[in-house]
Amino acid sequence: MELRKHGITQPNVLGAIERVPREAFVPDTFRDQAYENIAIPIGRGQTISQPAVVAFMTRELEVGPRMKVLEIGTGSGYQAAVLSKLCRRLYSIERHKDLLAAAEDKFRMLRMNNITAKVGDGTKGWTEQAPFERIIVTAAATREVPKSLLEQLAPGGIMIAPMGATTRDQHLYKIQQDAVGEIETKKLWPVRFVPLIGDEEI
């Protein structure tokens, strides 16, 4: 009901969120707040995003059941888990080994077998598995999306990514590529994400 108040009414998105236990992805000390619409720290200066932000990004990504999706920033694994209910295959990159190990434990426990994750520099994407019909970035670039990620977006693909020089001026952007490679960028919600770090985000 809380998500519906925020304008999330798509049955597939609500169904995916309903089927993923958010309490499994938050630290034990925050379990009693797992279903509040707040961001929760998970260590390493990272957070698990508010359910409303996860739902909004998921809706705007327009994921279909036969799609291959790339996520930059595994974090707790919660966003990946939600997307895994909607797509054929989810690939996720995280730069912190301990966060990735904890997320992979959750995926195994919840039998989410269509998620493949690795430690790496998310700004470079995952060349071996490209192209991707959908790409989601869960850390904020300062000025523009890394070129490697744009190059790995399939024709007709959609990318959702936060951008902004500081947390005060970050917004989510929806980047759509048409069949001939033309890019259209649409500004969405104001948000606050941790910075995107990597060789292509200097």
mmCIF file of the C-alpha atoms, coordinates in Angstrom:
data_MODEL
# 
_entry.id   MODEL 
# 
loop_
_atom_site.group_PDB 
_atom_site.id 
_atom_site.type_symbol 
_atom_site.label_atom_id 
_atom_site.label_alt_id 
_atom_site.label_comp_id 
_atom_site.label_asym_id 
_atom_site.label_entity_id 
_atom_site.label_seq_id 
_atom_site.pdbx_PDB_ins_code 
_atom_site.Cartn_x 
_atom_site.Cartn_y 
_atom_site.Cartn_z 
_atom_site.occupancy 
_atom_site.B_iso_or_equiv 
_atom_site.pdbx_formal_charge 
_atom_site.auth_seq_id 
_atom_site.auth_comp_id 
_atom_site.auth_asym_id 
_atom_site.auth_atom_id 
_atom_site.pdbx_PDB_model_num 
ATOM 1   C CA . MET A 1 1   ? 0.000  0.000   0.000   1.00 0.00 ? 1   MET A CA 1 
ATOM 2   C CA . GLU A 1 2   ? 2.908  2.342   0.779   1.00 0.00 ? 2   GLU A CA 1 
ATOM 3   C CA . LEU A 1 3   ? 4.362  1.793   -2.706  1.00 0.00 ? 3   LEU A CA 1 
ATOM 4   C CA . ARG A 1 4   ? 0.972  2.383   -4.310  1.00 0.00 ? 4   ARG A CA 1 
ATOM 5   C CA . LYS A 1 5   ? 0.904  5.768   -2.549  1.00 0.00 ? 5   LYS A CA 1 
ATOM 6   C CA . HIS A 1 6   ? 4.149  6.554   -4.370  1.00 0.00 ? 6   HIS A CA 1 
ATOM 7   C CA . GLY A 1 7   ? 2.543  5.749   -7.723  1.00 0.00 ? 7   GLY A CA 1 
ATOM 8   C CA . ILE A 1 8   ? 3.888  2.210   -8.111  1.00 0.00 ? 8   ILE A CA 1 
ATOM 9   C CA . THR A 1 9   ? 0.878  0.293   -9.398  1.00 0.00 ? 9   THR A CA 1 
ATOM 10  C CA . GLN A 1 10  ? 2.352  -2.142  -11.944 1.00 0.00 ? 10  GLN A CA 1 
ATOM 11  C CA . PRO A 1 11  ? 1.391  -5.688  -10.846 1.00 0.00 ? 11  PRO A CA 1 
ATOM 12  C CA . ASN A 1 12  ? 4.673  -7.259  -11.989 1.00 0.00 ? 12  ASN A CA 1 
ATOM 13  C CA . VAL A 1 13  ? 6.785  -4.756  -10.013 1.00 0.00 ? 13  VAL A CA 1 
ATOM 14  C CA . LEU A 1 14  ? 4.630  -5.044  -6.884  1.00 0.00 ? 14  LEU A CA 1 
ATOM 15  C CA . GLY A 1 15  ? 4.638  -8.830  -7.238  1.00 0.00 ? 15  GLY A CA 1 
ATOM 16  C CA . ALA A 1 16  ? 8.439  -8.983  -7.488  1.00 0.00 ? 16  ALA A CA 1 
ATOM 17  C CA . ILE A 1 17  ? 8.863  -6.822  -4.385  1.00 0.00 ? 17  ILE A CA 1 
ATOM 18  C CA . GLU A 1 18  ? 6.270  -8.857  -2.520  1.00 0.00 ? 18  GLU A CA 1 
ATOM 19  C CA . ARG A 1 19  ? 8.212  -12.061 -3.238  1.00 0.00 ? 19  ARG A CA 1 
ATOM 20  C CA . VAL A 1 20  ? 11.599 -10.795 -2.007  1.00 0.00 ? 20  VAL A CA 1 
ATOM 21  C CA . PRO A 1 21  ? 12.029 -10.676 1.795   1.00 0.00 ? 21  PRO A CA 1 
ATOM 22  C CA . ARG A 1 22  ? 13.756 -7.325  2.391   1.00 0.00 ? 22  ARG A CA 1 
ATOM 23  C CA . GLU A 1 23  ? 14.620 -8.340  5.960   1.00 0.00 ? 23  GLU A CA 1 
ATOM 24  C CA . ALA A 1 24  ? 17.018 -10.950 4.544   1.00 0.00 ? 24  ALA A CA 1 
ATOM 25  C CA . PHE A 1 25  ? 19.122 -8.177  2.992   1.00 0.00 ? 25  PHE A CA 1 
ATOM 26  C CA . VAL A 1 26  ? 19.460 -5.772  5.935   1.00 0.00 ? 26  VAL A CA 1 
ATOM 27  C CA . PRO A 1 27  ? 21.874 -6.128  8.888   1.00 0.00 ? 27  PRO A CA 1 
ATOM 28  C CA . ASP A 1 28  ? 20.361 -7.885  11.926  1.00 0.00 ? 28  ASP A CA 1 
ATOM 29  C CA . THR A 1 29  ? 20.381 -4.662  13.948  1.00 0.00 ? 29  THR A CA 1 
ATOM 30  C CA . PHE A 1 30  ? 17.992 -3.053  11.441  1.00 0.00 ? 30  PHE A CA 1 
ATOM 31  C CA . ARG A 1 31  ? 15.616 -5.978  10.897  1.00 0.00 ? 31  ARG A CA 1 
ATOM 32  C CA . ASP A 1 32  ? 12.763 -4.240  12.731  1.00 0.00 ? 32  ASP A CA 1 
ATOM 33  C CA . GLN A 1 33  ? 13.033 -1.401  10.161  1.00 0.00 ? 33  GLN A CA 1 
ATOM 34  C CA . ALA A 1 34  ? 13.234 -3.640  7.095   1.00 0.00 ? 34  ALA A CA 1 
ATOM 35  C CA . TYR A 1 35  ? 9.827  -2.581  5.748   1.00 0.00 ? 35  TYR A CA 1 
ATOM 36  C CA . GLU A 1 36  ? 10.046 1.115   6.536   1.00 0.00 ? 36  GLU A CA 1 
ATOM 37  C CA . ASN A 1 37  ? 10.519 3.371   3.510   1.00 0.00 ? 37  ASN A CA 1 
ATOM 38  C CA . ILE A 1 38  ? 14.062 4.347   4.478   1.00 0.00 ? 38  ILE A CA 1 
ATOM 39  C CA . ALA A 1 39  ? 17.599 3.664   3.272   1.00 0.00 ? 39  ALA A CA 1 
ATOM 40  C CA . ILE A 1 40  ? 19.550 1.403   5.660   1.00 0.00 ? 40  ILE A CA 1 
ATOM 41  C CA . PRO A 1 41  ? 23.360 1.234   6.056   1.00 0.00 ? 41  PRO A CA 1 
ATOM 42  C CA . ILE A 1 42  ? 24.952 -2.102  5.133   1.00 0.00 ? 42  ILE A CA 1 
ATOM 43  C CA . GLY A 1 43  ? 28.626 -1.303  5.800   1.00 0.00 ? 43  GLY A CA 1 
ATOM 44  C CA . ARG A 1 44  ? 31.487 -0.007  3.624   1.00 0.00 ? 44  ARG A CA 1 
ATOM 45  C CA . GLY A 1 45  ? 29.685 3.331   3.418   1.00 0.00 ? 45  GLY A CA 1 
ATOM 46  C CA . GLN A 1 46  ? 26.935 1.702   1.325   1.00 0.00 ? 46  GLN A CA 1 
ATOM 47  C CA . THR A 1 47  ? 23.178 1.517   1.866   1.00 0.00 ? 47  THR A CA 1 
ATOM 48  C CA . ILE A 1 48  ? 20.189 -0.545  0.839   1.00 0.00 ? 48  ILE A CA 1 
ATOM 49  C CA . SER A 1 49  ? 17.903 1.919   -0.947  1.00 0.00 ? 49  SER A CA 1 
ATOM 50  C CA . GLN A 1 50  ? 14.390 2.835   0.166   1.00 0.00 ? 50  GLN A CA 1 
ATOM 51  C CA . PRO A 1 51  ? 11.766 0.379   -1.107  1.00 0.00 ? 51  PRO A CA 1 
ATOM 52  C CA . ALA A 1 52  ? 10.105 3.236   -3.018  1.00 0.00 ? 52  ALA A CA 1 
ATOM 53  C CA . VAL A 1 53  ? 13.356 4.017   -4.877  1.00 0.00 ? 53  VAL A CA 1 
ATOM 54  C CA . VAL A 1 54  ? 13.940 0.330   -5.678  1.00 0.00 ? 54  VAL A CA 1 
ATOM 55  C CA . ALA A 1 55  ? 10.354 0.034   -6.949  1.00 0.00 ? 55  ALA A CA 1 
ATOM 56  C CA . PHE A 1 56  ? 10.584 3.249   -8.981  1.00 0.00 ? 56  PHE A CA 1 
ATOM 57  C CA . MET A 1 57  ? 13.879 2.258   -10.631 1.00 0.00 ? 57  MET A CA 1 
ATOM 58  C CA . THR A 1 58  ? 12.493 -1.208  -11.339 1.00 0.00 ? 58  THR A CA 1 
ATOM 59  C CA . ARG A 1 59  ? 9.352  0.242   -12.930 1.00 0.00 ? 59  ARG A CA 1 
ATOM 60  C CA . GLU A 1 60  ? 11.279 2.686   -15.108 1.00 0.00 ? 60  GLU A CA 1 
ATOM 61  C CA . LEU A 1 61  ? 13.642 -0.066  -16.281 1.00 0.00 ? 61  LEU A CA 1 
ATOM 62  C CA . GLU A 1 62  ? 10.672 -1.814  -17.974 1.00 0.00 ? 62  GLU A CA 1 
ATOM 63  C CA . VAL A 1 63  ? 12.146 -5.305  -17.610 1.00 0.00 ? 63  VAL A CA 1 
ATOM 64  C CA . GLY A 1 64  ? 10.722 -8.204  -19.607 1.00 0.00 ? 64  GLY A CA 1 
ATOM 65  C CA . PRO A 1 65  ? 10.952 -11.936 -18.850 1.00 0.00 ? 65  PRO A CA 1 
ATOM 66  C CA . ARG A 1 66  ? 13.372 -12.731 -21.695 1.00 0.00 ? 66  ARG A CA 1 
ATOM 67  C CA . MET A 1 67  ? 15.810 -9.902  -20.981 1.00 0.00 ? 67  MET A CA 1 
ATOM 68  C CA . LYS A 1 68  ? 19.426 -9.911  -19.856 1.00 0.00 ? 68  LYS A CA 1 
ATOM 69  C CA . VAL A 1 69  ? 20.065 -7.191  -17.262 1.00 0.00 ? 69  VAL A CA 1 
ATOM 70  C CA . LEU A 1 70  ? 23.308 -5.668  -15.940 1.00 0.00 ? 70  LEU A CA 1 
ATOM 71  C CA . GLU A 1 71  ? 23.415 -4.115  -12.475 1.00 0.00 ? 71  GLU A CA 1 
ATOM 72  C CA . ILE A 1 72  ? 26.290 -1.887  -11.390 1.00 0.00 ? 72  ILE A CA 1 
ATOM 73  C CA . GLY A 1 73  ? 26.624 -1.986  -7.596  1.00 0.00 ? 73  GLY A CA 1 
ATOM 74  C CA . THR A 1 74  ? 25.339 -5.211  -6.029  1.00 0.00 ? 74  THR A CA 1 
ATOM 75  C CA . GLY A 1 75  ? 25.430 -3.772  -2.501  1.00 0.00 ? 75  GLY A CA 1 
ATOM 76  C CA . SER A 1 76  ? 23.115 -5.770  -0.255  1.00 0.00 ? 76  SER A CA 1 
ATOM 77  C CA . GLY A 1 77  ? 21.765 -7.703  -3.244  1.00 0.00 ? 77  GLY A CA 1 
ATOM 78  C CA . TYR A 1 78  ? 18.188 -6.509  -2.713  1.00 0.00 ? 78  TYR A CA 1 
ATOM 79  C CA . GLN A 1 79  ? 17.757 -4.661  -6.022  1.00 0.00 ? 79  GLN A CA 1 
ATOM 80  C CA . ALA A 1 80  ? 19.282 -7.625  -7.881  1.00 0.00 ? 80  ALA A CA 1 
ATOM 81  C CA . ALA A 1 81  ? 16.906 -9.999  -6.108  1.00 0.00 ? 81  ALA A CA 1 
ATOM 82  C CA . VAL A 1 82  ? 13.871 -7.929  -7.130  1.00 0.00 ? 82  VAL A CA 1 
ATOM 83  C CA . LEU A 1 83  ? 15.019 -7.690  -10.758 1.00 0.00 ? 83  LEU A CA 1 
ATOM 84  C CA . SER A 1 84  ? 15.756 -11.431 -10.866 1.00 0.00 ? 84  SER A CA 1 
ATOM 85  C CA . LYS A 1 85  ? 12.015 -12.057 -10.503 1.00 0.00 ? 85  LYS A CA 1 
ATOM 86  C CA . LEU A 1 86  ? 11.363 -10.118 -13.708 1.00 0.00 ? 86  LEU A CA 1 
ATOM 87  C CA . CYS A 1 87  ? 14.191 -10.994 -16.114 1.00 0.00 ? 87  CYS A CA 1 
ATOM 88  C CA . ARG A 1 88  ? 15.797 -14.045 -17.684 1.00 0.00 ? 88  ARG A CA 1 
ATOM 89  C CA . ARG A 1 89  ? 19.326 -13.381 -16.386 1.00 0.00 ? 89  ARG A CA 1 
ATOM 90  C CA . LEU A 1 90  ? 20.788 -10.747 -14.041 1.00 0.00 ? 90  LEU A CA 1 
ATOM 91  C CA . TYR A 1 91  ? 24.498 -9.906  -14.010 1.00 0.00 ? 91  TYR A CA 1 
ATOM 92  C CA . SER A 1 92  ? 25.766 -7.780  -11.124 1.00 0.00 ? 92  SER A CA 1 
ATOM 93  C CA . ILE A 1 93  ? 29.139 -6.159  -10.353 1.00 0.00 ? 93  ILE A CA 1 
ATOM 94  C CA . GLU A 1 94  ? 30.286 -5.021  -6.889  1.00 0.00 ? 94  GLU A CA 1 
ATOM 95  C CA . ARG A 1 95  ? 33.657 -3.531  -5.939  1.00 0.00 ? 95  ARG A CA 1 
ATOM 96  C CA . HIS A 1 96  ? 33.606 -4.661  -2.284  1.00 0.00 ? 96  HIS A CA 1 
ATOM 97  C CA . LYS A 1 97  ? 34.392 -8.384  -1.914  1.00 0.00 ? 97  LYS A CA 1 
ATOM 98  C CA . ASP A 1 98  ? 32.757 -8.739  1.503   1.00 0.00 ? 98  ASP A CA 1 
ATOM 99  C CA . LEU A 1 99  ? 29.481 -7.134  0.383   1.00 0.00 ? 99  LEU A CA 1 
ATOM 100 C CA . LEU A 1 100 ? 29.400 -9.355  -2.690  1.00 0.00 ? 100 LEU A CA 1 
ATOM 101 C CA . ALA A 1 101 ? 30.056 -12.506 -0.648  1.00 0.00 ? 101 ALA A CA 1 
ATOM 102 C CA . ALA A 1 102 ? 27.199 -11.624 1.731   1.00 0.00 ? 102 ALA A CA 1 
ATOM 103 C CA . ALA A 1 103 ? 24.834 -10.905 -1.189  1.00 0.00 ? 103 ALA A CA 1 
ATOM 104 C CA . GLU A 1 104 ? 25.725 -14.186 -2.908  1.00 0.00 ? 104 GLU A CA 1 
ATOM 105 C CA . ASP A 1 105 ? 24.971 -16.058 0.319   1.00 0.00 ? 105 ASP A CA 1 
ATOM 106 C CA . LYS A 1 106 ? 21.489 -14.508 0.264   1.00 0.00 ? 106 LYS A CA 1 
ATOM 107 C CA . PHE A 1 107 ? 20.962 -15.424 -3.395  1.00 0.00 ? 107 PHE A CA 1 
ATOM 108 C CA . ARG A 1 108 ? 21.860 -19.044 -2.645  1.00 0.00 ? 108 ARG A CA 1 
ATOM 109 C CA . MET A 1 109 ? 19.686 -19.149 0.468   1.00 0.00 ? 109 MET A CA 1 
ATOM 110 C CA . LEU A 1 110 ? 16.706 -17.795 -1.492  1.00 0.00 ? 110 LEU A CA 1 
ATOM 111 C CA . ARG A 1 111 ? 17.456 -20.024 -4.524  1.00 0.00 ? 111 ARG A CA 1 
ATOM 112 C CA . MET A 1 112 ? 17.845 -17.118 -6.916  1.00 0.00 ? 112 MET A CA 1 
ATOM 113 C CA . ASN A 1 113 ? 19.682 -19.095 -9.564  1.00 0.00 ? 113 ASN A CA 1 
ATOM 114 C CA . ASN A 1 114 ? 19.465 -16.609 -12.423 1.00 0.00 ? 114 ASN A CA 1 
ATOM 115 C CA . ILE A 1 115 ? 21.863 -14.093 -10.787 1.00 0.00 ? 115 ILE A CA 1 
ATOM 116 C CA . THR A 1 116 ? 25.572 -14.093 -11.663 1.00 0.00 ? 116 THR A CA 1 
ATOM 117 C CA . ALA A 1 117 ? 27.791 -11.668 -9.755  1.00 0.00 ? 117 ALA A CA 1 
ATOM 118 C CA . LYS A 1 118 ? 31.462 -10.723 -9.626  1.00 0.00 ? 118 LYS A CA 1 
ATOM 119 C CA . VAL A 1 119 ? 33.866 -8.318  -7.959  1.00 0.00 ? 119 VAL A CA 1 
ATOM 120 C CA . GLY A 1 120 ? 35.052 -5.626  -10.340 1.00 0.00 ? 120 GLY A CA 1 
ATOM 121 C CA . ASP A 1 121 ? 35.029 -2.064  -11.620 1.00 0.00 ? 121 ASP A CA 1 
ATOM 122 C CA . GLY A 1 122 ? 31.412 -1.389  -12.508 1.00 0.00 ? 122 GLY A CA 1 
ATOM 123 C CA . THR A 1 123 ? 32.253 1.596   -14.708 1.00 0.00 ? 123 THR A CA 1 
ATOM 124 C CA . LYS A 1 124 ? 33.733 -0.861  -17.233 1.00 0.00 ? 124 LYS A CA 1 
ATOM 125 C CA . GLY A 1 125 ? 30.613 -3.024  -17.362 1.00 0.00 ? 125 GLY A CA 1 
ATOM 126 C CA . TRP A 1 126 ? 30.791 -6.720  -18.210 1.00 0.00 ? 126 TRP A CA 1 
ATOM 127 C CA . THR A 1 127 ? 32.151 -6.939  -21.756 1.00 0.00 ? 127 THR A CA 1 
ATOM 128 C CA . GLU A 1 128 ? 32.018 -10.743 -22.000 1.00 0.00 ? 128 GLU A CA 1 
ATOM 129 C CA . GLN A 1 129 ? 28.250 -10.768 -21.430 1.00 0.00 ? 129 GLN A CA 1 
ATOM 130 C CA . ALA A 1 130 ? 27.318 -7.640  -23.422 1.00 0.00 ? 130 ALA A CA 1 
ATOM 131 C CA . PRO A 1 131 ? 25.075 -6.422  -24.886 1.00 0.00 ? 131 PRO A CA 1 
ATOM 132 C CA . PHE A 1 132 ? 22.369 -5.983  -22.264 1.00 0.00 ? 132 PHE A CA 1 
ATOM 133 C CA . GLU A 1 133 ? 18.751 -5.065  -22.930 1.00 0.00 ? 133 GLU A CA 1 
ATOM 134 C CA . ARG A 1 134 ? 18.654 -3.255  -19.586 1.00 0.00 ? 134 ARG A CA 1 
ATOM 135 C CA . ILE A 1 135 ? 21.328 -1.676  -17.354 1.00 0.00 ? 135 ILE A CA 1 
ATOM 136 C CA . ILE A 1 136 ? 20.753 -0.295  -13.862 1.00 0.00 ? 136 ILE A CA 1 
ATOM 137 C CA . VAL A 1 137 ? 23.364 1.747   -11.999 1.00 0.00 ? 137 VAL A CA 1 
ATOM 138 C CA . THR A 1 138 ? 22.979 2.092   -8.223  1.00 0.00 ? 138 THR A CA 1 
ATOM 139 C CA . ALA A 1 139 ? 25.736 4.660   -7.607  1.00 0.00 ? 139 ALA A CA 1 
ATOM 140 C CA . ALA A 1 140 ? 25.873 8.219   -8.904  1.00 0.00 ? 140 ALA A CA 1 
ATOM 141 C CA . ALA A 1 141 ? 28.121 9.397   -11.728 1.00 0.00 ? 141 ALA A CA 1 
ATOM 142 C CA . THR A 1 142 ? 29.117 13.033  -11.377 1.00 0.00 ? 142 THR A CA 1 
ATOM 143 C CA . ARG A 1 143 ? 28.584 14.245  -14.961 1.00 0.00 ? 143 ARG A CA 1 
ATOM 144 C CA . GLU A 1 144 ? 27.748 11.437  -17.370 1.00 0.00 ? 144 GLU A CA 1 
ATOM 145 C CA . VAL A 1 145 ? 27.315 7.690   -17.614 1.00 0.00 ? 145 VAL A CA 1 
ATOM 146 C CA . PRO A 1 146 ? 30.616 5.863   -18.308 1.00 0.00 ? 146 PRO A CA 1 
ATOM 147 C CA . LYS A 1 147 ? 31.130 5.304   -22.046 1.00 0.00 ? 147 LYS A CA 1 
ATOM 148 C CA . SER A 1 148 ? 31.678 1.546   -21.589 1.00 0.00 ? 148 SER A CA 1 
ATOM 149 C CA . LEU A 1 149 ? 28.202 1.137   -20.107 1.00 0.00 ? 149 LEU A CA 1 
ATOM 150 C CA . LEU A 1 150 ? 26.556 3.011   -22.972 1.00 0.00 ? 150 LEU A CA 1 
ATOM 151 C CA . GLU A 1 151 ? 28.463 0.844   -25.451 1.00 0.00 ? 151 GLU A CA 1 
ATOM 152 C CA . GLN A 1 152 ? 27.144 -2.300  -23.741 1.00 0.00 ? 152 GLN A CA 1 
ATOM 153 C CA . LEU A 1 153 ? 23.497 -1.221  -23.995 1.00 0.00 ? 153 LEU A CA 1 
ATOM 154 C CA . ALA A 1 154 ? 21.676 -3.165  -26.720 1.00 0.00 ? 154 ALA A CA 1 
ATOM 155 C CA . PRO A 1 155 ? 19.749 -1.381  -29.499 1.00 0.00 ? 155 PRO A CA 1 
ATOM 156 C CA . GLY A 1 156 ? 16.333 -0.536  -28.068 1.00 0.00 ? 156 GLY A CA 1 
ATOM 157 C CA . GLY A 1 157 ? 17.799 -0.825  -24.561 1.00 0.00 ? 157 GLY A CA 1 
ATOM 158 C CA . ILE A 1 158 ? 17.115 1.211   -21.427 1.00 0.00 ? 158 ILE A CA 1 
ATOM 159 C CA . MET A 1 159 ? 19.512 2.315   -18.695 1.00 0.00 ? 159 MET A CA 1 
ATOM 160 C CA . ILE A 1 160 ? 18.513 3.834   -15.350 1.00 0.00 ? 160 ILE A CA 1 
ATOM 161 C CA . ALA A 1 161 ? 21.294 5.728   -13.584 1.00 0.00 ? 161 ALA A CA 1 
ATOM 162 C CA . PRO A 1 162 ? 21.655 8.478   -10.983 1.00 0.00 ? 162 PRO A CA 1 
ATOM 163 C CA . MET A 1 163 ? 23.846 11.458  -11.864 1.00 0.00 ? 163 MET A CA 1 
ATOM 164 C CA . GLY A 1 164 ? 24.857 14.645  -10.110 1.00 0.00 ? 164 GLY A CA 1 
ATOM 165 C CA . ALA A 1 165 ? 27.997 16.402  -8.915  1.00 0.00 ? 165 ALA A CA 1 
ATOM 166 C CA . THR A 1 166 ? 26.859 16.254  -5.262  1.00 0.00 ? 166 THR A CA 1 
ATOM 167 C CA . THR A 1 167 ? 24.177 14.403  -3.280  1.00 0.00 ? 167 THR A CA 1 
ATOM 168 C CA . ARG A 1 168 ? 22.178 17.660  -3.254  1.00 0.00 ? 168 ARG A CA 1 
ATOM 169 C CA . ASP A 1 169 ? 21.735 17.774  -7.021  1.00 0.00 ? 169 ASP A CA 1 
ATOM 170 C CA . GLN A 1 170 ? 21.468 14.091  -7.952  1.00 0.00 ? 170 GLN A CA 1 
ATOM 171 C CA . HIS A 1 171 ? 18.611 12.889  -10.139 1.00 0.00 ? 171 HIS A CA 1 
ATOM 172 C CA . LEU A 1 172 ? 17.721 9.569   -11.687 1.00 0.00 ? 172 LEU A CA 1 
ATOM 173 C CA . TYR A 1 173 ? 17.972 9.539   -15.470 1.00 0.00 ? 173 TYR A CA 1 
ATOM 174 C CA . LYS A 1 174 ? 16.357 7.198   -17.959 1.00 0.00 ? 174 LYS A CA 1 
ATOM 175 C CA . ILE A 1 175 ? 18.591 6.664   -20.976 1.00 0.00 ? 175 ILE A CA 1 
ATOM 176 C CA . GLN A 1 176 ? 16.996 4.983   -23.994 1.00 0.00 ? 176 GLN A CA 1 
ATOM 177 C CA . GLN A 1 177 ? 18.795 3.874   -27.121 1.00 0.00 ? 177 GLN A CA 1 
ATOM 178 C CA . ASP A 1 178 ? 16.788 3.387   -30.283 1.00 0.00 ? 178 ASP A CA 1 
ATOM 179 C CA . ALA A 1 179 ? 17.382 0.768   -32.982 1.00 0.00 ? 179 ALA A CA 1 
ATOM 180 C CA . VAL A 1 180 ? 19.939 2.937   -34.812 1.00 0.00 ? 180 VAL A CA 1 
ATOM 181 C CA . GLY A 1 181 ? 21.894 3.968   -31.716 1.00 0.00 ? 181 GLY A CA 1 
ATOM 182 C CA . GLU A 1 182 ? 20.363 7.391   -31.050 1.00 0.00 ? 182 GLU A CA 1 
ATOM 183 C CA . ILE A 1 183 ? 20.277 8.208   -27.334 1.00 0.00 ? 183 ILE A CA 1 
ATOM 184 C CA . GLU A 1 184 ? 17.415 9.965   -25.536 1.00 0.00 ? 184 GLU A CA 1 
ATOM 185 C CA . THR A 1 185 ? 17.850 11.005  -21.898 1.00 0.00 ? 185 THR A CA 1 
ATOM 186 C CA . LYS A 1 186 ? 14.960 11.805  -19.566 1.00 0.00 ? 186 LYS A CA 1 
ATOM 187 C CA . LYS A 1 187 ? 15.342 13.320  -16.081 1.00 0.00 ? 187 LYS A CA 1 
ATOM 188 C CA . LEU A 1 188 ? 13.320 11.551  -13.377 1.00 0.00 ? 188 LEU A CA 1 
ATOM 189 C CA . TRP A 1 189 ? 13.258 11.733  -9.563  1.00 0.00 ? 189 TRP A CA 1 
ATOM 190 C CA . PRO A 1 190 ? 15.714 13.570  -7.274  1.00 0.00 ? 190 PRO A CA 1 
ATOM 191 C CA . VAL A 1 191 ? 17.688 10.932  -5.313  1.00 0.00 ? 191 VAL A CA 1 
ATOM 192 C CA . ARG A 1 192 ? 20.706 10.464  -3.031  1.00 0.00 ? 192 ARG A CA 1 
ATOM 193 C CA . PHE A 1 193 ? 23.144 7.696   -3.923  1.00 0.00 ? 193 PHE A CA 1 
ATOM 194 C CA . VAL A 1 194 ? 26.731 6.931   -2.985  1.00 0.00 ? 194 VAL A CA 1 
ATOM 195 C CA . PRO A 1 195 ? 29.243 8.007   -5.668  1.00 0.00 ? 195 PRO A CA 1 
ATOM 196 C CA . LEU A 1 196 ? 30.131 5.772   -8.598  1.00 0.00 ? 196 LEU A CA 1 
ATOM 197 C CA . ILE A 1 197 ? 33.813 4.871   -8.302  1.00 0.00 ? 197 ILE A CA 1 
ATOM 198 C CA . GLY A 1 198 ? 35.994 3.359   -11.033 1.00 0.00 ? 198 GLY A CA 1 
ATOM 199 C CA . ASP A 1 199 ? 38.449 4.013   -13.836 1.00 0.00 ? 199 ASP A CA 1 
ATOM 200 C CA . GLU A 1 200 ? 35.825 5.591   -16.074 1.00 0.00 ? 200 GLU A CA 1 
ATOM 201 C CA . GLU A 1 201 ? 34.408 7.862   -13.351 1.00 0.00 ? 201 GLU A CA 1 
ATOM 202 C CA . ILE A 1 202 ? 37.281 10.202  -12.475 1.00 0.00 ? 202 ILE A CA 1 
# 
